Amino acid sequence: MTLLSEDKHGLSEKIDFLAVHIGQSKLLIPTPAVAEIITKQQPKASVKLPNWAIGWIEWHHLTIPLIDFAAVQWGRAAADLGVGNGMVVLKSFTEGHSHRYYAIMVSNFPHTMSINIDSGIASRGAENLGKCIKIDLMVQGETLLLPDFQEIETYLKQIPLYF
């Protein structure tokens, strides 16, 4: 996750992120959590899924759940997969569920950001950020939300292994 680069002042620690639009908000996802950015697929629906899950998609010979992060965040049903939506496949980092990978729906194509740890990050301190958000940040003039991956993965336990 950390990338060291040399600048005029010596070594500076930088972290690479992916800025991902999820409806009205934008997530800041560390690149080690990202497996791949993929184009829209038609998910397979299932009545066994929680209401915030959109369905199942095929990815590298695996069937993985596709979730609407904004629906989880605000405790509502998943939105329909729109024309411009894409998907970001994320790696699971905790145990206790069967999904090594899962995808989140994104509304625009994500972009990368490299952030110097010494500067460029400030907590906004906003309240009522919804579920699965660790902190809101102001980064390079953008308001971004840092997900709480541990909390997200507790939601993955609600998704059955098979559809």
C-alpha positions as CSV (number, residue, x, y, z in Angstrom):
1,M,0.0,0.0,0.0
2,T,2.9,2.3,0.6
3,L,5.0,3.6,-2.2
4,L,8.2,5.4,-1.5
5,S,9.3,8.0,-4.1
6,E,12.2,10.5,-4.0
7,D,11.5,14.2,-4.3
8,K,13.6,17.4,-3.6
9,H,13.4,16.9,0.1
10,G,14.5,13.2,0.2
11,L,12.1,10.4,0.7
12,S,8.4,11.0,0.9
13,E,5.8,8.4,1.8
14,K,2.8,8.2,-0.6
15,I,-0.2,6.0,-0.7
16,D,-2.1,5.2,-3.9
17,F,-5.9,5.2,-3.9
18,L,-8.8,4.8,-6.2
19,A,-11.5,7.5,-6.1
20,V,-14.8,5.8,-6.8
21,H,-18.2,7.4,-7.3
22,I,-21.1,5.6,-5.6
23,G,-24.1,7.8,-6.3
24,Q,-23.9,11.1,-4.5
25,S,-20.6,10.2,-2.7
26,K,-17.1,9.3,-3.6
27,L,-15.1,6.6,-1.8
28,L,-11.3,6.6,-1.4
29,I,-10.2,3.0,-1.7
30,P,-6.5,2.0,-1.1
31,T,-5.2,0.3,-4.3
32,P,-4.2,-3.0,-2.5
33,A,-8.0,-3.6,-1.8
34,V,-8.8,-3.3,-5.6
35,A,-8.6,-6.5,-7.6
36,E,-9.9,-5.0,-10.9
37,I,-12.1,-2.4,-12.5
38,I,-14.6,-4.0,-14.9
39,T,-17.3,-2.9,-17.3
40,K,-20.9,-3.4,-16.7
41,Q,-22.2,-7.0,-16.7
42,Q,-25.7,-8.1,-16.3
43,P,-25.9,-9.6,-12.8
44,K,-27.8,-12.7,-12.0
45,A,-30.5,-11.9,-9.4
46,S,-31.4,-14.1,-6.5
47,V,-34.1,-13.9,-3.9
48,K,-31.6,-15.2,-1.3
49,L,-29.7,-11.9,-1.4
50,P,-30.1,-9.0,1.0
51,N,-32.0,-6.0,-0.5
52,W,-28.7,-4.0,-0.8
53,A,-27.1,-6.7,-3.0
54,I,-27.7,-6.4,-6.7
55,G,-26.9,-9.9,-7.8
56,W,-24.1,-12.2,-8.8
57,I,-21.5,-11.6,-11.6
58,E,-18.9,-13.8,-13.2
59,W,-15.3,-12.7,-12.7
60,H,-12.2,-14.8,-13.5
61,H,-14.1,-18.1,-13.3
62,L,-15.7,-17.1,-10.0
63,T,-19.2,-16.0,-9.2
64,I,-19.0,-13.0,-6.8
65,P,-21.7,-10.8,-5.2
66,L,-22.3,-7.3,-6.6
67,I,-23.4,-4.8,-3.9
68,D,-24.7,-1.3,-4.0
69,F,-22.4,0.3,-1.4
70,A,-24.6,3.4,-1.1
71,A,-27.5,1.1,-0.3
72,V,-25.5,-0.5,2.5
73,Q,-24.3,2.9,3.7
74,W,-27.9,4.4,4.0
75,G,-29.8,1.2,4.8
76,R,-31.9,1.1,1.7
77,A,-32.6,-1.3,-1.2
78,A,-30.1,-1.5,-4.1
79,A,-30.6,0.8,-7.0
80,D,-31.0,-0.6,-10.5
81,L,-27.9,-1.0,-12.5
82,G,-27.8,2.1,-14.7
83,V,-26.5,2.5,-18.2
84,G,-23.3,4.3,-17.1
85,N,-22.5,2.0,-14.2
86,G,-19.4,0.0,-13.9
87,M,-18.0,-2.2,-11.2
88,V,-14.9,-2.4,-8.9
89,V,-13.9,-5.8,-7.7
90,L,-12.5,-5.7,-4.2
91,K,-10.4,-8.2,-2.2
92,S,-11.7,-9.4,1.1
93,F,-9.2,-9.0,4.0
94,T,-11.1,-10.6,6.9
95,E,-12.2,-14.1,7.7
96,G,-15.6,-15.3,8.8
97,H,-17.4,-15.3,5.5
98,S,-17.0,-17.2,2.2
99,H,-16.5,-14.4,-0.2
100,R,-12.8,-13.8,-1.1
101,Y,-13.9,-11.1,-3.7
102,Y,-16.9,-8.9,-4.1
103,A,-17.8,-6.1,-6.4
104,I,-19.4,-2.7,-5.8
105,M,-21.4,-0.7,-8.3
106,V,-19.8,2.6,-9.4
107,S,-21.5,5.4,-11.2
108,N,-18.5,6.8,-13.1
109,F,-15.1,5.5,-14.1
110,P,-12.8,5.7,-11.0
111,H,-9.6,7.6,-11.1
112,T,-6.3,7.1,-9.2
113,M,-4.9,9.4,-6.6
114,S,-1.4,9.4,-5.0
115,I,-1.4,11.1,-1.7
116,N,1.6,12.3,0.2
117,I,1.1,11.2,3.9
118,D,2.8,14.4,5.2
119,S,0.3,16.7,3.5
120,G,-2.9,16.7,1.4
121,I,-5.2,14.9,3.8
122,A,-7.5,16.5,6.3
123,S,-10.4,15.0,8.2
124,R,-13.6,17.0,7.7
125,G,-15.2,15.6,11.0
126,A,-18.7,15.4,9.5
127,E,-21.3,13.3,11.4
128,N,-23.9,10.9,10.1
129,L,-21.8,9.4,7.4
130,G,-23.9,6.2,7.2
131,K,-22.8,2.7,7.8
132,C,-19.4,1.3,6.6
133,I,-17.6,4.6,6.6
134,K,-14.6,5.1,8.8
135,I,-13.9,8.8,8.1
136,D,-14.6,11.6,5.7
137,L,-11.6,13.4,4.2
138,M,-10.7,16.4,2.2
139,V,-8.1,15.3,-0.3
140,Q,-6.7,17.6,-3.0
141,G,-9.9,19.6,-2.9
142,E,-12.2,16.6,-3.1
143,T,-14.5,15.3,-0.4
144,L,-14.0,11.5,-0.1
145,L,-15.1,8.8,2.3
146,L,-12.8,6.2,3.5
147,P,-14.7,2.8,3.8
148,D,-14.6,0.7,6.9
149,F,-13.7,-2.6,5.2
150,Q,-14.1,-4.6,8.4
151,E,-17.7,-3.4,8.7
152,I,-18.4,-4.0,5.0
153,E,-17.3,-7.6,5.4
154,T,-19.7,-8.2,8.3
155,Y,-22.4,-7.5,5.7
156,L,-20.8,-10.1,3.4
157,K,-21.7,-12.7,6.0
158,Q,-25.4,-12.1,5.1
159,I,-24.8,-13.2,1.5
160,P,-25.1,-17.0,0.9
161,L,-22.2,-18.7,-0.8
162,Y,-24.3,-19.9,-3.7
163,F,-27.1,-18.3,-5.5
